[in-house]
Amino acid sequence: MTADESELRELRSSVREFMEAKSPEESVRKLMESEPRFDPAVWSQAADQLRLPGLAIPEEYGGDGFGLVELGVVLEEMGRALFCAPFFATVLLAAQALLASGDKEACARLLPGIATGRTTATLAVAEDHGSWDPAMVSARAVPDGGGWTVRGRKCFVVDGTTADLILVVARTVAGPTLFAVEREAAGLTAEPMETLDATRAMARLTLDAVPATLVGAQGAGGRIMAKVLDIASVGLAAEQAGGARRCLETSADYARVRHQFGRPIGSFQAVKHKCADMLVQVELAEAASREAARLADEDSPDFPVAAAVAHACCSRAYMLATMENIQVHGGIGFTWEHPAHLYFRRAKSSQLLFGGPAVYHERLLDRLGI
């Protein structure tokens, strides 16, 4: 199912209105210091009123069957508002891993709960080294009776302390493999990680002979993760583009009202250049993320390259926009009381989420066959 331009505008308007009401700066700051790092009531409203968790889940599993284009609109608005919720982990990581596994039984069992918002989920891949490359995974899974048990440690697990369902990539004799673990499973402990960006909760998991269910085929973890990283990178790029656009608007607004030497600072050439540079980067970021989403929905062979380009382009644009936003605001922009640093922290954590510039540039070269 694909929405036309008027439907996309209506979706954007509805999500923005919801974000302005439910995710103002004071709410974000409050949630940053709370546990869980999101408001369950707001999450339920996003699911019940707007049906956001099920937007891009196939209709056969209880979702609405839309694609990455529609999901990108939602993520741009969430990035713009620094929305604190398990949406990215649940919809972009866990749900996409289930779909990529090709395991229809697991999808039928687990996706309907995700689609309604009743189940939150995440994907645990990275370990102490921080790499999302399944070849680097050392956590191990062994057969145990009719099931499996998993041992190992996972780090940088998005929303890992609150997720009801954790999809874990662990190594079997056949190679990296995907497993489903329930949050209440015996032997599983989760502790919050203190990171630069408090608006995106991270956790460290310890798995000590934790009962697990095989998802998909043994040894298919590499193929699954390649697809998940492409889709998640585009979703993250949309989030970054939304945040960058917000920083540009904030800078332009401030440049119009802040006066120095009897005139708006926006009339000074140095400030004009900063805003112009931000505009170029933001427009490029939006174009890259939206084109990648379109290619994904068309199942184009060019999608993996476009996904890598979008992630690299939007990471750079968001970092530049947040840094220039601080500069345009001058002294006030450096203070804890001003929201500029919240966007800078999100920009840096997003840039590093899947490995950082060296990794995503290498991924782009790999997708290009170089």
MARBA-805606 format. One record per residue (C-alpha): residue in one letter; x, y, z. Coordinates in pm, whole numbers, padded with zeros to 5 digits, always signed. Layout:
+------+--------+--------+--------+
: code :      X :      Y :      Z :
+------+--------+--------+--------+
:    a :      X :      Y :      Z :
...
+------+--------+--------+--------+
! end
This chain:
+------+--------+--------+--------+
: code :      X :      Y :      Z :
+------+--------+--------+--------+
:    m : +00000 : +00000 : +00000 :
:    t : +00129 : +00346 : -00091 :
:    a : +00003 : +00687 : +00019 :
:    d : -00025 : +00977 : -00228 :
:    e : +00115 : +01326 : -00163 :
:    s : -00201 : +01460 : +00002 :
:    e : -00216 : +01158 : +00234 :
:    l : +00150 : +01204 : +00326 :
:    r : +00087 : +01569 : +00410 :
:    e : -00210 : +01471 : +00623 :
:    l : +00000 : +01206 : +00800 :
:    r : +00277 : +01459 : +00866 :
:    s : +00028 : +01712 : +01001 :
:    s : -00131 : +01457 : +01236 :
:    v : +00202 : +01329 : +01368 :
:    r : +00341 : +01683 : +01414 :
:    e : +00032 : +01788 : +01606 :
:    f : +00069 : +01482 : +01828 :
:    m : +00440 : +01547 : +01885 :
:    e : +00385 : +01913 : +01971 :
:    a : +00126 : +01811 : +02228 :
:    k : +00302 : +01505 : +02374 :
:    s : +00674 : +01572 : +02324 :
:    p : +00750 : +01937 : +02409 :
:    e : +01094 : +02018 : +02545 :
:    e : +00985 : +01998 : +02909 :
:    s : +00852 : +01644 : +02856 :
:    v : +01173 : +01536 : +02683 :
:    r : +01383 : +01672 : +02970 :
:    k : +01165 : +01498 : +03226 :
:    l : +01183 : +01161 : +03047 :
:    m : +01561 : +01187 : +03006 :
:    e : +01594 : +01154 : +03382 :
:    s : +01322 : +00895 : +03439 :
:    e : +01303 : +00517 : +03419 :
:    p : +01157 : +00396 : +03192 :
:    r : +01286 : +00656 : +02948 :
:    f : +00941 : +00699 : +02789 :
:    d : +00581 : +00763 : +02893 :
:    p : +00375 : +00441 : +02857 :
:    a : +00053 : +00644 : +02837 :
:    v : +00184 : +00847 : +02541 :
:    w : +00310 : +00529 : +02375 :
:    s : -00039 : +00378 : +02408 :
:    q : -00194 : +00692 : +02259 :
:    a : +00048 : +00680 : +01963 :
:    a : -00057 : +00320 : +01905 :
:    d : -00431 : +00353 : +01966 :
:    q : -00499 : +00695 : +01814 :
:    l : -00247 : +00708 : +01527 :
:    r : -00163 : +00336 : +01486 :
:    l : +00204 : +00429 : +01444 :
:    p : +00369 : +00099 : +01553 :
:    g : +00172 : -00096 : +01291 :
:    l : +00208 : +00155 : +01008 :
:    a : +00467 : -00042 : +00809 :
:    i : +00382 : -00394 : +00927 :
:    p : +00207 : -00612 : +00664 :
:    e : -00170 : -00638 : +00694 :
:    e : -00151 : -01016 : +00736 :
:    y : +00024 : -00956 : +01071 :
:    g : -00217 : -00689 : +01196 :
:    g : -00048 : -00382 : +01053 :
:    d : -00155 : -00124 : +00795 :
:    g : +00082 : -00242 : +00521 :
:    f : +00245 : +00089 : +00434 :
:    g : +00612 : +00124 : +00346 :
:    l : +00929 : +00312 : +00430 :
:    v : +00807 : +00634 : +00263 :
:    e : +00521 : +00667 : +00512 :
:    l : +00742 : +00552 : +00797 :
:    g : +00998 : +00815 : +00696 :
:    v : +00740 : +01092 : +00740 :
:    v : +00668 : +00970 : +01093 :
:    l : +01037 : +00940 : +01179 :
:    e : +01115 : +01290 : +01049 :
:    e : +00854 : +01429 : +01288 :
:    m : +00980 : +01213 : +01575 :
:    g : +01337 : +01330 : +01513 :
:    r : +01218 : +01688 : +01501 :
:    a : +01058 : +01650 : +01846 :
:    l : +01326 : +01423 : +02001 :
:    f : +01039 : +01187 : +02079 :
:    c : +01130 : +00954 : +02365 :
:    a : +00964 : +00618 : +02291 :
:    p : +01060 : +00262 : +02193 :
:    f : +00946 : +00325 : +01834 :
:    f : +01283 : +00298 : +01660 :
:    a : +01387 : -00019 : +01843 :
:    t : +01048 : -00186 : +01801 :
:    v : +00953 : -00091 : +01446 :
:    l : +01285 : -00034 : +01267 :
:    l : +01501 : -00296 : +01437 :
:    a : +01295 : -00579 : +01585 :
:    a : +00998 : -00588 : +01345 :
:    q : +01226 : -00560 : +01041 :
:    a : +01447 : -00840 : +01173 :
:    l : +01141 : -01065 : +01207 :
:    l : +01026 : -00983 : +00854 :
:    a : +01376 : -01031 : +00712 :
:    s : +01404 : -01374 : +00878 :
:    g : +01132 : -01516 : +00655 :
:    d : +01000 : -01712 : +00955 :
:    k : +00624 : -01691 : +00901 :
:    e : +00543 : -01871 : +01225 :
:    a : +00751 : -01627 : +01431 :
:    c : +00604 : -01329 : +01243 :
:    a : +00247 : -01452 : +01300 :
:    r : +00320 : -01505 : +01669 :
:    l : +00510 : -01185 : +01745 :
:    l : +00422 : -00910 : +01495 :
:    p : +00052 : -00860 : +01584 :
:    g : +00148 : -00753 : +01937 :
:    i : +00407 : -00512 : +01795 :
:    a : +00154 : -00372 : +01546 :
:    t : -00093 : -00284 : +01823 :
:    g : +00176 : -00133 : +02044 :
:    r : +00113 : -00388 : +02319 :
:    t : +00458 : -00545 : +02267 :
:    t : +00776 : -00338 : +02263 :
:    a : +01083 : -00505 : +02118 :
:    t : +01447 : -00450 : +02033 :
:    l : +01743 : -00608 : +01857 :
:    a : +02062 : -00702 : +02043 :
:    v : +02366 : -00735 : +01816 :
:    a : +02660 : -00521 : +01932 :
:    e : +02885 : -00637 : +02214 :
:    d : +03167 : -00468 : +02403 :
:    h : +03335 : -00365 : +02075 :
:    g : +03020 : -00178 : +01963 :
:    s : +03014 : -00333 : +01615 :
:    w : +02685 : -00429 : +01448 :
:    d : +02868 : -00668 : +01216 :
:    p : +02726 : -01018 : +01286 :
:    a : +03068 : -01164 : +01203 :
:    m : +03197 : -00998 : +01523 :
:    v : +02936 : -01161 : +01747 :
:    s : +03078 : -01387 : +02018 :
:    a : +02758 : -01464 : +02214 :
:    r : +02680 : -01834 : +02173 :
:    a : +02364 : -02039 : +02144 :
:    v : +02348 : -02413 : +02203 :
:    p : +02061 : -02662 : +02169 :
:    d : +01891 : -02744 : +02497 :
:    g : +01624 : -03010 : +02489 :
:    g : +01370 : -02893 : +02235 :
:    g : +01490 : -02533 : +02240 :
:    w : +01805 : -02322 : +02276 :
:    t : +01998 : -02136 : +02542 :
:    v : +02210 : -01825 : +02483 :
:    r : +02518 : -01707 : +02672 :
:    g : +02699 : -01377 : +02624 :
:    r : +02689 : -01000 : +02670 :
:    k : +02525 : -00737 : +02455 :
:    c : +02586 : -00361 : +02468 :
:    f : +02420 : -00053 : +02316 :
:    v : +02083 : -00231 : +02304 :
:    v : +01828 : +00041 : +02228 :
:    d : +01549 : +00035 : +02490 :
:    g : +01696 : -00291 : +02620 :
:    t : +01577 : -00246 : +02980 :
:    t : +01209 : -00207 : +02887 :
:    a : +01158 : -00419 : +02573 :
:    d : +00911 : -00707 : +02618 :
:    l : +01081 : -00901 : +02338 :
:    i : +01453 : -00909 : +02261 :
:    l : +01583 : -01048 : +01934 :
:    v : +01938 : -01162 : +01992 :
:    v : +02202 : -01242 : +01731 :
:    a : +02413 : -01529 : +01868 :
:    r : +02656 : -01774 : +01713 :
:    t : +02575 : -02142 : +01651 :
:    v : +02780 : -02403 : +01468 :
:    a : +02615 : -02275 : +01149 :
:    g : +02714 : -01911 : +01212 :
:    p : +02534 : -01596 : +01336 :
:    t : +02168 : -01677 : +01403 :
:    l : +01863 : -01485 : +01524 :
:    f : +01685 : -01584 : +01847 :
:    a : +01385 : -01448 : +02036 :
:    v : +01414 : -01396 : +02411 :
:    e : +01139 : -01284 : +02649 :
:    r : +01223 : -01004 : +02892 :
:    e : +01126 : -01214 : +03193 :
:    a : +01340 : -01510 : +03085 :
:    a : +01557 : -01670 : +03354 :
:    g : +01923 : -01572 : +03336 :
:    l : +01864 : -01238 : +03158 :
:    t : +01977 : -00918 : +03329 :
:    a : +01959 : -00570 : +03181 :
:    e : +02119 : -00255 : +03316 :
:    p : +02096 : +00099 : +03173 :
:    m : +02403 : +00242 : +03000 :
:    e : +02494 : +00604 : +03059 :
:    t : +02553 : +00756 : +02716 :
:    l : +02590 : +01104 : +02566 :
:    d : +02229 : +01107 : +02444 :
:    a : +01983 : +01051 : +02727 :
:    t : +01686 : +01077 : +02490 :
:    r : +01765 : +00735 : +02341 :
:    a : +01787 : +00472 : +02614 :
:    m : +02064 : +00213 : +02582 :
:    a : +02120 : -00101 : +02786 :
:    r : +02380 : -00365 : +02858 :
:    l : +02243 : -00719 : +02863 :
:    t : +02394 : -01026 : +03025 :
:    l : +02260 : -01361 : +02906 :
:    d : +02344 : -01657 : +03130 :
:    a : +02199 : -01971 : +02970 :
:    v : +01884 : -01780 : +02877 :
:    p : +01606 : -01985 : +02711 :
:    a : +01559 : -01870 : +02351 :
:    t : +01353 : -01953 : +02044 :
:    l : +01514 : -01989 : +01702 :
:    v : +01390 : -01733 : +01447 :
:    g : +01450 : -01819 : +01083 :
:    a : +01725 : -02054 : +00971 :
:    q : +02049 : -02125 : +01153 :
:    g : +02339 : -01925 : +01013 :
:    a : +02110 : -01667 : +00848 :
:    g : +02206 : -01386 : +01086 :
:    g : +02439 : -01220 : +00836 :
:    r : +02174 : -01203 : +00562 :
:    i : +01909 : -01080 : +00806 :
:    m : +02133 : -00810 : +00951 :
:    a : +02234 : -00682 : +00606 :
:    k : +01869 : -00616 : +00526 :
:    v : +01783 : -00478 : +00870 :
:    l : +02078 : -00235 : +00867 :
:    d : +01975 : -00102 : +00524 :
:    i : +01617 : -00035 : +00638 :
:    a : +01714 : +00091 : +00985 :
:    s : +01977 : +00323 : +00832 :
:    v : +01710 : +00486 : +00616 :
:    g : +01477 : +00519 : +00913 :
:    l : +01756 : +00674 : +01117 :
:    a : +01838 : +00905 : +00824 :
:    a : +01478 : +01030 : +00821 :
:    e : +01499 : +01094 : +01195 :
:    q : +01826 : +01284 : +01143 :
:    a : +01679 : +01490 : +00859 :
:    g : +01384 : +01587 : +01078 :
:    g : +01613 : +01696 : +01360 :
:    a : +01837 : +01890 : +01121 :
:    r : +01535 : +02073 : +00975 :
:    r : +01427 : +02170 : +01326 :
:    c : +01774 : +02310 : +01403 :
:    l : +01769 : +02514 : +01080 :
:    e : +01427 : +02659 : +01165 :
:    t : +01535 : +02741 : +01520 :
:    s : +01850 : +02917 : +01395 :
:    a : +01663 : +03117 : +01130 :
:    d : +01398 : +03224 : +01381 :
:    y : +01660 : +03336 : +01632 :
:    a : +01858 : +03520 : +01365 :
:    r : +01548 : +03725 : +01284 :
:    v : +01466 : +03832 : +01641 :
:    r : +01811 : +03863 : +01804 :
:    h : +01949 : +04215 : +01756 :
:    q : +02308 : +04334 : +01783 :
:    f : +02431 : +04684 : +01700 :
:    g : +02072 : +04786 : +01628 :
:    r : +01998 : +04522 : +01362 :
:    p : +01898 : +04153 : +01345 :
:    i : +02198 : +03921 : +01356 :
:    g : +02052 : +03750 : +01048 :
:    s : +02157 : +04054 : +00846 :
:    f : +02525 : +03985 : +00916 :
:    q : +02704 : +03795 : +00643 :
:    a : +02867 : +03540 : +00878 :
:    v : +02526 : +03435 : +01017 :
:    k : +02371 : +03433 : +00669 :
:    h : +02644 : +03195 : +00552 :
:    k : +02584 : +02959 : +00846 :
:    c : +02212 : +02944 : +00778 :
:    a : +02271 : +02898 : +00405 :
:    d : +02514 : +02611 : +00468 :
:    m : +02260 : +02449 : +00700 :
:    l : +01984 : +02484 : +00439 :
:    v : +02194 : +02313 : +00172 :
:    q : +02277 : +02023 : +00403 :
:    v : +01917 : +01984 : +00527 :
:    e : +01771 : +01984 : +00175 :
:    l : +02030 : +01727 : +00068 :
:    a : +01958 : +01510 : +00373 :
:    e : +01583 : +01513 : +00312 :
:    a : +01631 : +01429 : -00055 :
:    a : +01868 : +01141 : +00022 :
:    s : +01652 : +00983 : +00293 :
:    r : +01327 : +01018 : +00097 :
:    e : +01479 : +00878 : -00224 :
:    a : +01619 : +00578 : -00033 :
:    a : +01276 : +00516 : +00121 :
:    r : +01113 : +00532 : -00223 :
:    l : +01362 : +00282 : -00366 :
:    a : +01299 : +00050 : -00071 :
:    d : +00925 : +00051 : -00135 :
:    e : +00986 : -00019 : -00504 :
:    d : +01215 : -00308 : -00410 :
:    s : +01480 : -00151 : -00632 :
:    p : +01824 : -00316 : -00668 :
:    d : +01970 : +00033 : -00605 :
:    f : +01823 : +00046 : -00253 :
:    p : +02127 : -00085 : -00059 :
:    v : +02350 : +00185 : -00214 :
:    a : +02086 : +00453 : -00153 :
:    a : +02050 : +00341 : +00210 :
:    a : +02423 : +00375 : +00273 :
:    v : +02429 : +00716 : +00100 :
:    a : +02133 : +00838 : +00306 :
:    h : +02293 : +00734 : +00634 :
:    a : +02625 : +00902 : +00550 :
:    c : +02462 : +01216 : +00411 :
:    c : +02211 : +01263 : +00693 :
:    s : +02467 : +01193 : +00966 :
:    r : +02689 : +01469 : +00829 :
:    a : +02397 : +01710 : +00779 :
:    y : +02259 : +01661 : +01129 :
:    m : +02599 : +01711 : +01294 :
:    l : +02661 : +02030 : +01095 :
:    a : +02312 : +02165 : +01167 :
:    t : +02339 : +02107 : +01542 :
:    m : +02685 : +02263 : +01564 :
:    e : +02587 : +02569 : +01361 :
:    n : +02264 : +02601 : +01562 :
:    i : +02475 : +02638 : +01876 :
:    q : +02699 : +02895 : +01703 :
:    v : +02409 : +03105 : +01574 :
:    h : +02261 : +03120 : +01923 :
:    g : +02594 : +03233 : +02067 :
:    g : +02644 : +03211 : +02442 :
:    i : +02290 : +03098 : +02521 :
:    g : +02333 : +02806 : +02281 :
:    f : +02604 : +02655 : +02501 :
:    t : +02393 : +02644 : +02816 :
:    w : +02218 : +02343 : +02968 :
:    e : +01891 : +02538 : +02974 :
:    h : +01883 : +02576 : +02594 :
:    p : +01765 : +02277 : +02383 :
:    a : +02047 : +02311 : +02127 :
:    h : +02266 : +02063 : +02314 :
:    l : +01988 : +01803 : +02318 :
:    y : +01990 : +01797 : +01938 :
:    f : +02370 : +01792 : +01928 :
:    r : +02375 : +01490 : +02158 :
:    r : +02114 : +01308 : +01949 :
:    a : +02308 : +01393 : +01630 :
:    k : +02631 : +01249 : +01769 :
:    s : +02469 : +00934 : +01908 :
:    s : +02285 : +00877 : +01577 :
:    q : +02609 : +00923 : +01383 :
:    l : +02773 : +00652 : +01595 :
:    l : +02474 : +00417 : +01639 :
:    f : +02565 : +00167 : +01368 :
:    g : +02941 : +00210 : +01394 :
:    g : +03026 : +00567 : +01296 :
:    p : +03161 : +00731 : +00979 :
:    a : +03439 : +00481 : +00909 :
:    v : +03192 : +00191 : +00922 :
:    y : +02914 : +00347 : +00718 :
:    h : +03155 : +00473 : +00452 :
:    e : +03295 : +00121 : +00431 :
:    r : +02938 : -00011 : +00403 :
:    l : +02876 : +00230 : +00114 :
:    l : +03188 : +00105 : -00067 :
:    d : +03075 : -00253 : -00005 :
:    r : +02727 : -00181 : -00144 :
:    l : +02890 : -00025 : -00450 :
:    g : +03098 : -00339 : -00497 :
:    i : +03427 : -00156 : -00448 :
+------+--------+--------+--------+
! end
